[in-house]
Amino acid sequence: MAYDLVPSNEKHLPRNRILCGESAALLASFPSESVDLVVTDPPYLINYRDRDGRTVMNDDNPEAVLSVYDELYRVLKPNSYCISFYGWSTIAAFSERWKQTGFNIAGHFVWHKNYQSSAGHVGYCHESAYLLVKGNPIKPQQPLPDVQAWDYSGNKSHPTEKAVSILTPLINTYSNQGGVVLDPFSGSGSTAVSAVLNGRDYIGIELVQRYCELAERRIAGACRYLDQAA
């Protein structure tokens, strides 16, 4: 993937790239106030293991995950949004770090599943994310309903892969065409694919090399689709 031409105050911002490495370290090289929107699905800090035995890197390392939000706050432009999925059992750790970094909570999304993904004291039939704000962004003219329909990705490429279709309304509502959408826990690249398909630039950061390569292939496919549709 190649760099786009960018304004001089963003000359070090790696637009339209998937970067492989630790998010906090890579974000430290980004200019402040240079990103328009963050949409991310971090490790939930629950030592997750799916039915096939697949795990998520750094899911047992709270500081490696939570320290990323310090950098996210810095690189986001004033009066902008960060949308973060989370695990309900570790919300105290996430919310405390969000508060420490300066984020405020502006809303909460729930995706209702038509199936039960697992069961404990209750049956788990939803996914959720918080809408965080830096500053005081202008409210969207058509706010997104806080209960959304869930589309199951099948998790074929990644143990916690989110469908592009559930990310698209978030990106379209909380960023503008040509803006930069950042995902510091990129996984298989669904956020970047949605950004490409909806006229935004993207930056993805992922620790696992094979997922970086997968994300680049998916983005290339999205670009081919747009070229053919033009």
Backbone as JSON, one array per atom type, in Angstrom:
{
  "sequence": "MAYDLVPSNEKHLPRNRILCGESAALLASFPSESVDLVVTDPPYLINYRDRDGRTVMNDDNPEAVLSVYDELYRVLKPNSYCISFYGWSTIAAFSERWKQTGFNIAGHFVWHKNYQSSAGHVGYCHESAYLLVKGNPIKPQQPLPDVQAWDYSGNKSHPTEKAVSILTPLINTYSNQGGVVLDPFSGSGSTAVSAVLNGRDYIGIELVQRYCELAERRIAGACRYLDQAA",
  "N": [[0.84, -1.19, 0.0], [0.43, 2.3, -0.66], [1.57, 5.57, 0.31], [-0.62, 8.37, 0.48], [-0.79, 11.69, -0.97], [-0.58, 14.24, 1.4], [-1.63, 16.95, 3.59], [0.87, 19.34, 4.72], [1.07, 19.41, 7.51], [0.5, 16.88, 8.18], [2.42, 15.22, 7.26], [3.82, 13.01, 8.16], [1.96, 11.13, 8.62], [0.85, 7.9, 8.14], [-1.09, 7.35, 5.85], [-3.51, 5.15, 4.43], [-2.3, 2.66, 4.91], [-1.41, -0.54, 6.22], [0.03, -1.26, 9.19], [2.47, -3.2, 10.78], [2.96, -4.22, 14.01], [3.49, -3.2, 17.49], [0.86, -1.29, 18.77], [0.88, 1.05, 20.48], [3.55, 1.89, 20.38], [3.93, 2.4, 17.62], [1.97, 4.35, 17.15], [3.04, 6.44, 18.56], [4.72, 7.74, 16.84], [3.08, 9.16, 15.19], [1.73, 12.3, 14.1], [0.28, 14.69, 16.34], [-3.25, 15.21, 16.72], [-4.27, 14.4, 14.15], [-5.95, 12.48, 13.09], [-9.2, 11.5, 12.05], [-11.24, 9.77, 12.96], [-11.61, 7.02, 15.15], [-12.16, 3.6, 14.99], [-12.47, 0.64, 16.59], [-11.75, -2.72, 17.68], [-10.65, -3.95, 20.33], [-8.46, -6.37, 22.01], [-10.24, -8.04, 24.57], [-9.25, -8.51, 27.06], [-9.69, -10.94, 28.34], [-8.59, -13.4, 28.05], [-9.41, -14.86, 25.76], [-10.53, -17.72, 23.97], [-11.42, -19.38, 21.12], [-13.76, -21.79, 19.67], [-12.16, -23.3, 18.09], [-9.77, -23.17, 19.29], [-8.3, -20.88, 18.83], [-6.6, -17.87, 19.72], [-6.24, -14.44, 20.93], [-3.79, -12.05, 20.41], [-2.09, -10.39, 23.08], [-4.26, -10.45, 24.74], [-4.02, -11.11, 27.32], [-2.65, -9.09, 28.48], [-3.02, -6.36, 29.96], [-1.85, -3.69, 30.09], [-0.57, -3.39, 27.63], [-2.72, -3.17, 25.93], [-4.44, -1.17, 27.05], [-2.8, 1.08, 27.2], [-2.75, 2.04, 24.66], [-4.91, 3.72, 24.3], [-4.14, 6.16, 25.39], [-2.47, 7.2, 23.4], [-4.27, 7.23, 21.28], [-6.06, 9.24, 22.03], [-4.38, 11.44, 21.84], [-3.67, 11.5, 19.07], [-6.09, 11.86, 17.78], [-8.13, 14.3, 16.17], [-9.26, 17.48, 17.49], [-12.53, 17.52, 18.95], [-13.73, 15.05, 18.06], [-14.46, 11.52, 17.38], [-14.17, 8.34, 19.04], [-14.76, 5.02, 18.61], [-15.19, 2.21, 20.41], [-15.24, -1.22, 20.76], [-15.73, -3.58, 23.46], [-15.16, -5.76, 26.31], [-17.62, -6.93, 28.49], [-17.0, -7.87, 31.06], [-14.62, -6.71, 31.73], [-14.98, -4.02, 31.76], [-14.55, -2.08, 33.72], [-11.78, -1.64, 33.83], [-11.3, -0.67, 31.23], [-12.99, 1.64, 31.14], [-11.94, 3.22, 33.17], [-9.4, 3.81, 32.15], [-10.11, 5.2, 29.83], [-11.27, 7.47, 30.98], [-9.06, 8.55, 32.33], [-7.42, 9.28, 30.17], [-8.83, 11.32, 29.01], [-11.07, 11.0, 27.46], [-14.61, 11.26, 27.02], [-17.77, 9.69, 27.56], [-20.18, 9.38, 25.1], [-22.21, 7.86, 24.12], [-23.67, 4.56, 23.61], [-23.51, 1.51, 21.95], [-25.4, -1.34, 20.97], [-25.4, -4.5, 19.5], [-27.72, -6.73, 18.51], [-27.78, -10.2, 18.6], [-29.08, -12.99, 16.79], [-28.65, -15.4, 17.85], [-27.14, -17.46, 20.4], [-24.04, -16.87, 21.61], [-22.46, -17.83, 23.65], [-22.77, -19.14, 27.03], [-23.39, -18.48, 30.46], [-24.06, -17.37, 33.56], [-25.99, -16.0, 32.28], [-27.38, -16.05, 28.95], [-25.36, -15.2, 26.22], [-26.03, -12.85, 23.93], [-25.37, -10.61, 22.43], [-23.3, -7.91, 21.09], [-21.22, -5.13, 21.95], [-20.38, -1.6, 22.05], [-18.69, 1.41, 22.98], [-19.32, 4.85, 22.38], [-17.04, 7.2, 22.3], [-15.85, 10.51, 23.04], [-13.61, 13.12, 22.09], [-13.29, 16.2, 23.25], [-15.91, 18.28, 22.07], [-17.72, 17.28, 19.8], [-19.7, 18.19, 16.9], [-23.04, 17.21, 16.87], [-24.3, 14.47, 14.95], [-26.45, 14.95, 12.08], [-28.28, 12.96, 11.59], [-28.54, 10.94, 13.96], [-27.16, 7.78, 14.82], [-29.09, 4.94, 15.58], [-28.98, 3.41, 18.82], [-29.27, 0.71, 19.11], [-28.46, -1.91, 17.09], [-28.64, -4.05, 14.19], [-27.13, -7.26, 14.02], [-24.61, -8.63, 12.01], [-23.2, -11.65, 11.22], [-19.87, -12.51, 10.83], [-18.77, -14.98, 10.52], [-16.27, -15.51, 11.41], [-14.11, -16.58, 10.02], [-11.6, -15.76, 9.17], [-10.39, -14.6, 11.35], [-10.42, -14.87, 14.91], [-12.17, -13.09, 16.2], [-13.51, -11.63, 14.25], [-15.09, -8.82, 12.86], [-17.98, -8.06, 10.94], [-17.9, -6.23, 7.9], [-20.21, -4.85, 7.3], [-21.41, -4.08, 9.73], [-19.75, -2.16, 10.66], [-19.79, -0.13, 8.82], [-22.08, 1.72, 9.08], [-21.2, 3.13, 11.35], [-18.83, 4.38, 10.53], [-19.78, 5.97, 8.43], [-21.52, 7.68, 9.77], [-20.0, 9.02, 11.72], [-17.77, 10.16, 10.59], [-16.33, 12.05, 7.85], [-16.35, 12.08, 4.22], [-13.22, 11.41, 2.78], [-11.89, 11.66, 5.16], [-9.66, 10.42, 7.77], [-9.63, 7.21, 8.98], [-8.85, 5.33, 11.73], [-7.7, 2.21, 12.95], [-6.38, 0.71, 15.61], [-6.19, -1.9, 16.42], [-6.23, -3.89, 14.26], [-6.71, -6.49, 13.25], [-8.22, -8.64, 10.96], [-8.72, -6.6, 9.2], [-11.24, -5.36, 8.77], [-12.27, -2.78, 9.45], [-10.66, -1.08, 7.91], [-11.34, -1.95, 5.32], [-14.05, -1.22, 5.22], [-13.72, 1.56, 5.43], [-12.38, 2.15, 2.99], [-14.36, 1.37, 1.12], [-16.2, 3.32, 1.56], [-15.22, 5.81, 0.92], [-13.24, 6.88, 2.58], [-9.95, 7.49, 3.95], [-7.62, 5.17, 5.4], [-5.99, 3.78, 8.3], [-4.43, 1.03, 9.55], [-3.35, -0.93, 12.31], [-1.64, -3.75, 13.35], [-0.6, -6.58, 15.22], [0.03, -9.16, 14.44], [1.62, -10.74, 11.81], [0.48, -12.32, 9.72], [-2.18, -11.54, 9.74], [-1.92, -8.88, 9.04], [-1.11, -9.18, 6.37], [-3.37, -10.47, 5.36], [-5.29, -8.43, 5.72], [-4.32, -6.53, 3.89], [-4.74, -7.91, 1.49], [-7.54, -8.06, 1.49], [-8.2, -5.35, 1.39], [-7.13, -4.69, -1.11], [-8.87, -6.17, -2.67], [-11.24, -4.76, -2.16], [-10.61, -2.33, -3.36], [-10.38, -3.12, -6.03], [-13.03, -3.81, -6.5], [-14.29, -1.29, -6.32], [-13.08, -0.03, -8.52], [-14.1, -1.53, -10.63], [-16.76, -0.96, -10.38], [-16.88, 1.67, -11.03]],
  "CA": [[0.0, 0.0, 0.0], [1.25, 3.49, -0.83], [1.15, 6.8, 0.97], [-1.28, 9.39, -0.3], [-0.35, 13.04, -0.71], [-1.32, 14.76, 2.55], [-1.19, 18.29, 3.97], [2.2, 19.36, 5.33], [1.01, 19.14, 8.94], [0.26, 15.46, 8.35], [3.34, 14.58, 6.33], [4.3, 11.76, 8.71], [0.83, 10.25, 8.88], [0.88, 6.84, 7.13], [-2.42, 7.09, 5.3], [-3.74, 4.01, 3.55], [-1.29, 1.65, 5.21], [-1.52, -1.48, 7.32], [1.32, -1.29, 9.85], [2.6, -4.4, 11.61], [3.75, -3.96, 15.21], [2.77, -2.78, 18.69], [0.12, -0.07, 18.45], [1.3, 2.24, 21.23], [4.86, 2.33, 19.87], [3.76, 2.95, 16.28], [1.2, 5.58, 17.24], [3.88, 7.5, 19.12], [5.37, 8.46, 15.74], [2.06, 9.9, 14.46], [1.53, 13.67, 14.57], [-0.91, 14.94, 17.16], [-4.46, 15.81, 16.13], [-4.18, 14.14, 12.72], [-6.86, 11.4, 12.72], [-10.58, 11.98, 12.15], [-12.12, 8.83, 13.64], [-11.1, 5.7, 15.53], [-13.12, 2.5, 15.16], [-11.58, -0.46, 16.93], [-12.22, -3.87, 18.44], [-9.42, -4.38, 20.99], [-8.56, -7.54, 22.88], [-11.12, -7.71, 25.69], [-8.53, -8.82, 28.31], [-10.42, -12.05, 28.97], [-7.95, -14.66, 27.65], [-10.39, -15.51, 24.89], [-10.15, -18.85, 23.13], [-12.63, -19.79, 20.42], [-14.03, -23.23, 19.62], [-11.05, -23.95, 17.38], [-8.55, -22.97, 20.07], [-7.59, -19.66, 18.44], [-6.53, -16.84, 20.75], [-5.99, -13.07, 20.48], [-2.55, -11.53, 20.99], [-2.17, -9.37, 24.13], [-5.51, -10.54, 25.49], [-3.63, -11.31, 28.72], [-1.68, -8.03, 28.77], [-3.83, -5.13, 30.05], [-1.15, -2.44, 29.81], [-0.31, -3.31, 26.2], [-3.97, -2.76, 25.29], [-5.0, 0.08, 27.58], [-1.91, 2.21, 26.92], [-3.03, 2.53, 23.31], [-5.91, 4.8, 24.34], [-3.43, 7.41, 25.61], [-2.03, 7.68, 22.09], [-5.45, 7.51, 20.45], [-6.56, 10.57, 22.39], [-3.44, 12.44, 21.33], [-3.66, 11.61, 17.61], [-7.38, 12.29, 17.28], [-8.37, 15.73, 16.05], [-10.21, 18.0, 18.48], [-13.96, 17.37, 18.67], [-13.88, 13.87, 17.21], [-15.01, 10.34, 18.02], [-13.51, 7.04, 19.11], [-15.74, 3.97, 18.86], [-14.43, 1.06, 20.9], [-15.85, -2.41, 21.33], [-15.14, -3.9, 24.76], [-15.72, -6.91, 27.0], [-18.38, -6.43, 29.63], [-16.41, -8.26, 32.34], [-13.44, -5.89, 31.99], [-15.32, -2.64, 31.45], [-13.99, -1.17, 34.72], [-10.41, -1.28, 33.42], [-11.38, 0.16, 30.03], [-13.6, 2.94, 31.4], [-11.01, 4.01, 33.98], [-8.35, 4.33, 31.27], [-10.72, 6.23, 28.99], [-11.42, 8.68, 31.79], [-7.72, 9.09, 32.58], [-6.87, 9.88, 28.97], [-9.59, 12.52, 28.65], [-12.29, 10.68, 26.71], [-15.92, 11.22, 27.65], [-18.71, 8.77, 26.93], [-21.3, 10.09, 24.47], [-23.25, 6.92, 23.77], [-23.37, 3.14, 23.73], [-24.17, 0.72, 20.91], [-25.62, -2.77, 21.18], [-25.8, -5.28, 18.33], [-28.45, -7.92, 18.97], [-27.56, -11.41, 17.82], [-30.22, -13.91, 16.78], [-28.16, -16.67, 18.35], [-26.43, -17.38, 21.66], [-22.64, -17.2, 21.32], [-22.0, -18.64, 24.78], [-23.69, -19.04, 28.16], [-22.89, -18.6, 31.81], [-25.25, -17.05, 34.34], [-26.95, -15.56, 31.27], [-27.0, -16.37, 27.58], [-24.76, -14.02, 25.6], [-26.68, -12.66, 22.63], [-25.15, -9.27, 21.91], [-22.0, -7.27, 21.13], [-21.45, -3.73, 22.33], [-19.27, -0.66, 21.89], [-18.93, 2.76, 23.48], [-19.02, 6.02, 21.57], [-16.25, 8.12, 23.11], [-15.58, 11.77, 22.37], [-12.55, 14.04, 22.47], [-13.85, 17.53, 23.07], [-17.36, 18.41, 21.94], [-18.04, 17.26, 18.37], [-21.06, 18.52, 16.46], [-23.87, 16.0, 16.8], [-24.71, 14.16, 13.57], [-27.81, 15.34, 11.73], [-29.11, 11.76, 11.74], [-27.84, 10.07, 14.91], [-27.31, 6.35, 14.6], [-29.77, 4.28, 16.7], [-28.02, 2.72, 19.66], [-29.46, -0.73, 18.95], [-28.19, -2.22, 15.69], [-28.73, -5.47, 13.79], [-25.83, -7.92, 13.97], [-24.27, -9.51, 10.9], [-22.14, -12.55, 11.66], [-18.82, -12.65, 9.82], [-18.33, -16.36, 10.44], [-14.96, -15.6, 12.06], [-13.27, -17.5, 9.24], [-10.24, -15.24, 9.01], [-9.88, -14.1, 12.63], [-11.34, -15.39, 15.92], [-13.17, -12.1, 16.6], [-13.69, -10.78, 13.06], [-16.35, -8.09, 12.73], [-18.45, -7.9, 9.57], [-17.78, -4.87, 7.36], [-21.54, -4.23, 7.28], [-21.78, -3.44, 11.0], [-18.85, -1.02, 10.87], [-20.08, 0.91, 7.83], [-22.88, 2.83, 9.62], [-20.4, 3.9, 12.29], [-17.9, 5.2, 9.76], [-20.53, 6.97, 7.66], [-22.17, 8.64, 10.67], [-19.1, 9.76, 12.6], [-16.65, 10.76, 9.85], [-16.69, 12.61, 6.55], [-15.61, 11.6, 3.06], [-11.85, 11.88, 2.74], [-11.28, 11.64, 6.48], [-8.78, 9.3, 8.1], [-10.19, 6.29, 9.96], [-7.77, 4.55, 12.33], [-7.99, 1.04, 13.78], [-5.1, 0.27, 16.16], [-6.25, -3.35, 16.61], [-6.85, -4.06, 12.95], [-7.14, -7.86, 12.96], [-8.29, -9.0, 9.54], [-8.83, -5.4, 8.38], [-12.62, -4.99, 8.42], [-12.44, -1.34, 9.53], [-10.01, -0.48, 6.74], [-12.15, -2.28, 4.14], [-15.23, -0.35, 5.26], [-13.29, 2.92, 5.11], [-12.12, 2.22, 1.55], [-15.62, 1.28, 0.37], [-17.05, 4.48, 1.84], [-14.57, 7.06, 0.56], [-12.35, 7.39, 3.61], [-8.62, 6.91, 4.06], [-7.54, 4.26, 6.54], [-4.73, 3.32, 8.88], [-4.62, -0.13, 10.41], [-2.18, -1.43, 13.02], [-1.89, -5.13, 13.78], [0.61, -7.19, 15.75], [0.29, -10.47, 13.83], [1.98, -10.53, 10.41], [-0.44, -12.95, 8.76], [-3.39, -10.72, 9.66], [-1.57, -7.71, 8.23], [-1.13, -9.6, 4.97], [-4.76, -10.71, 5.02], [-5.95, -7.14, 5.59], [-3.9, -5.92, 2.63], [-5.45, -8.59, 0.39], [-8.94, -7.66, 1.51], [-8.26, -3.96, 0.91], [-6.91, -4.74, -2.56], [-10.13, -6.63, -3.26], [-12.21, -3.66, -2.1], [-10.21, -1.35, -4.37], [-10.77, -3.67, -7.34], [-14.49, -3.7, -6.58], [-14.62, 0.1, -6.62], [-12.64, 0.25, -9.88], [-15.02, -2.19, -11.55], [-18.07, -0.32, -10.27], [-16.8, 3.06, -11.51]],
  "C": [[0.88, 1.25, 0.0], [0.69, 4.64, -0.01], [0.39, 7.68, -0.03], [-0.57, 10.71, -0.06], [-1.21, 13.63, 0.41], [-0.83, 16.17, 2.85], [0.12, 18.24, 4.74], [2.16, 19.04, 6.81], [0.71, 17.67, 9.23], [1.27, 14.64, 7.55], [3.89, 13.25, 6.84], [3.17, 10.77, 9.0], [0.76, 9.18, 7.79], [-0.51, 6.47, 6.62], [-2.39, 5.87, 4.38], [-2.61, 2.98, 3.66], [-1.8, 0.7, 6.3], [-0.12, -1.63, 7.91], [1.36, -2.48, 10.8], [3.5, -4.09, 12.8], [2.86, -3.58, 16.37], [2.14, -1.4, 18.47], [0.66, 1.15, 19.18], [2.62, 2.78, 20.69], [4.73, 2.97, 18.5], [3.0, 4.27, 16.32], [2.02, 6.74, 17.77], [4.58, 8.32, 18.04], [4.38, 9.28, 14.91], [2.02, 11.34, 14.97], [0.27, 13.78, 15.41], [-2.03, 15.52, 16.32], [-4.48, 15.64, 14.61], [-5.18, 13.11, 12.21], [-8.29, 11.85, 12.98], [-11.49, 11.07, 12.97], [-11.34, 7.57, 13.98], [-12.28, 4.75, 15.64], [-12.29, 1.25, 15.42], [-12.24, -1.51, 17.81], [-11.01, -4.47, 19.15], [-9.56, -5.75, 21.63], [-9.34, -7.17, 24.14], [-10.48, -8.0, 27.06], [-9.22, -9.94, 29.08], [-9.8, -13.41, 28.63], [-8.87, -15.5, 26.77], [-9.77, -16.66, 24.1], [-11.42, -19.34, 22.44], [-12.73, -21.31, 20.34], [-12.92, -24.0, 18.93], [-9.72, -23.76, 18.11], [-7.77, -21.73, 19.71], [-7.67, -18.62, 19.56], [-6.26, -15.48, 20.11], [-4.75, -12.56, 21.19], [-2.83, -10.39, 21.98], [-3.48, -9.39, 24.91], [-5.26, -10.81, 26.98], [-2.67, -10.22, 29.2], [-2.4, -6.68, 28.83], [-3.08, -3.86, 29.65], [-0.87, -2.28, 28.32], [-1.53, -2.83, 25.43], [-4.4, -1.37, 25.75], [-4.11, 1.28, 27.3], [-2.15, 2.8, 25.54], [-4.0, 3.71, 23.34], [-5.27, 6.14, 24.66], [-3.02, 8.03, 24.28], [-3.21, 8.0, 21.18], [-5.99, 8.9, 20.76], [-5.67, 11.65, 21.8], [-3.57, 12.61, 19.82], [-5.01, 12.02, 17.02], [-7.46, 13.81, 17.2], [-9.31, 16.21, 17.15], [-11.65, 17.76, 18.0], [-14.22, 16.22, 17.69], [-14.26, 12.66, 18.06], [-14.04, 9.17, 18.01], [-14.57, 6.01, 19.47], [-14.98, 2.7, 19.21], [-15.36, -0.04, 21.38], [-15.14, -2.72, 22.65], [-15.77, -5.2, 25.29], [-16.39, -6.48, 28.28], [-17.7, -6.74, 30.96], [-15.17, -7.44, 32.69], [-13.71, -4.41, 31.75], [-14.73, -1.66, 32.46], [-12.6, -0.7, 34.32], [-10.44, -0.36, 32.21], [-11.9, 1.57, 30.38], [-12.69, 3.82, 32.25], [-9.91, 4.6, 33.1], [-8.91, 5.41, 30.35], [-10.83, 7.55, 29.75], [-10.07, 9.35, 32.03], [-7.15, 9.82, 31.36], [-7.6, 11.15, 28.55], [-10.84, 12.25, 27.86], [-13.51, 10.81, 27.61], [-16.83, 10.28, 26.87], [-19.9, 9.55, 26.4], [-22.44, 9.16, 24.12], [-22.75, 5.49, 23.85], [-24.18, 2.39, 22.68], [-24.29, -0.74, 21.34], [-26.07, -3.4, 19.87], [-26.45, -6.56, 18.83], [-28.21, -9.09, 18.03], [-28.83, -12.28, 17.87], [-29.8, -15.33, 17.18], [-27.4, -16.41, 19.66], [-24.98, -17.81, 21.44], [-22.01, -18.02, 22.43], [-22.98, -18.43, 25.93], [-22.94, -19.2, 29.47], [-24.07, -18.43, 32.74], [-26.37, -16.52, 33.45], [-26.49, -16.09, 29.91], [-26.52, -15.11, 26.89], [-25.23, -13.88, 24.17], [-26.48, -11.24, 22.1], [-23.66, -8.95, 21.88], [-22.24, -5.8, 21.44], [-20.18, -2.91, 22.16], [-19.67, 0.68, 22.5], [-18.54, 3.78, 22.43], [-18.34, 7.03, 22.48], [-15.99, 9.4, 22.33], [-14.36, 12.45, 22.96], [-13.08, 15.44, 22.2], [-15.36, 17.47, 22.97], [-17.74, 18.44, 20.46], [-19.49, 17.65, 18.09], [-21.85, 17.23, 16.33], [-24.29, 15.73, 15.36], [-26.16, 14.55, 13.33], [-28.78, 14.17, 11.86], [-28.37, 10.79, 12.67], [-28.15, 8.59, 14.66], [-28.04, 5.74, 15.8], [-28.79, 3.43, 17.51], [-28.23, 1.21, 19.73], [-29.39, -1.04, 17.46], [-28.36, -3.72, 15.43], [-27.31, -6.02, 13.64], [-25.71, -8.75, 12.7], [-23.06, -10.35, 11.33], [-21.13, -12.76, 10.54], [-18.44, -14.1, 9.57], [-16.98, -16.6, 11.09], [-14.01, -16.55, 11.33], [-11.81, -17.06, 9.21], [-9.58, -14.84, 10.32], [-10.87, -14.54, 13.7], [-12.4, -14.4, 16.39], [-13.48, -11.13, 15.46], [-15.07, -10.13, 13.05], [-16.7, -7.94, 11.25], [-18.31, -6.43, 9.14], [-19.12, -4.14, 7.47], [-21.92, -3.59, 8.6], [-20.9, -2.23, 11.3], [-19.21, 0.15, 9.96], [-20.97, 2.02, 8.37], [-22.12, 3.71, 10.59], [-19.49, 4.88, 11.55], [-18.64, 6.3, 9.01], [-21.16, 8.04, 8.54], [-21.17, 9.55, 11.37], [-17.81, 10.22, 11.92], [-17.16, 11.26, 8.52], [-15.86, 11.98, 5.45], [-14.22, 12.23, 3.05], [-11.15, 11.92, 4.07], [-10.44, 10.4, 6.7], [-9.4, 8.49, 9.23], [-9.07, 5.36, 10.43], [-8.32, 3.38, 13.12], [-6.67, 0.5, 14.32], [-5.06, -1.21, 16.53], [-6.94, -3.92, 15.38], [-7.35, -5.47, 12.67], [-7.11, -8.15, 11.49], [-8.6, -7.81, 8.64], [-10.23, -4.93, 8.04], [-12.85, -3.48, 8.46], [-11.85, -0.65, 8.31], [-10.82, -0.75, 5.47], [-13.38, -1.38, 4.09], [-14.86, 1.09, 4.92], [-13.07, 3.09, 3.62], [-13.43, 2.26, 0.76], [-16.5, 2.51, 0.54], [-16.3, 5.8, 1.72], [-13.72, 7.7, 1.63], [-10.95, 6.8, 3.42], [-8.58, 6.07, 5.33], [-6.11, 4.15, 7.04], [-5.07, 2.15, 9.78], [-3.31, -0.53, 11.05], [-2.52, -2.8, 13.59], [-0.57, -5.78, 14.15], [1.01, -8.45, 15.0], [0.48, -10.3, 12.32], [0.96, -11.12, 9.45], [-1.76, -12.19, 8.65], [-3.13, -9.43, 8.9], [-1.65, -8.04, 6.75], [-2.56, -9.86, 4.5], [-5.5, -9.4, 4.81], [-5.58, -6.46, 4.28], [-4.59, -6.59, 1.44], [-6.92, -8.18, 0.34], [-9.11, -6.23, 1.01], [-8.07, -3.9, -0.59], [-8.18, -5.2, -3.27], [-11.18, -5.55, -3.25], [-11.88, -2.6, -3.14], [-10.59, -1.83, -5.77], [-12.28, -3.56, -7.55], [-14.9, -2.28, -6.96], [-14.23, 0.46, -8.05], [-13.62, -0.33, -10.89], [-16.4, -1.52, -11.54], [-18.08, 1.09, -10.84], [-17.25, 3.18, -12.96]]
}
